[in-house]
Amino acid sequence: MPYREIVPMPSQECRL
């Protein structure tokens, strides 16, 4: 699940 490419928001990605 490469949601990293789908969601260009490293804010929640890094926080989660």
Contacts in CASP RR format, 6 or more apart in sequence:
PFRMAT RR
TARGET T0000
AUTHOR 0000-0000-0000
METHOD contacts of the structure
MODEL  1
MPYREIVPMPSQECRL
3 13 0 8 1.000
4 13 0 8 1.000
7 13 0 8 1.000
END
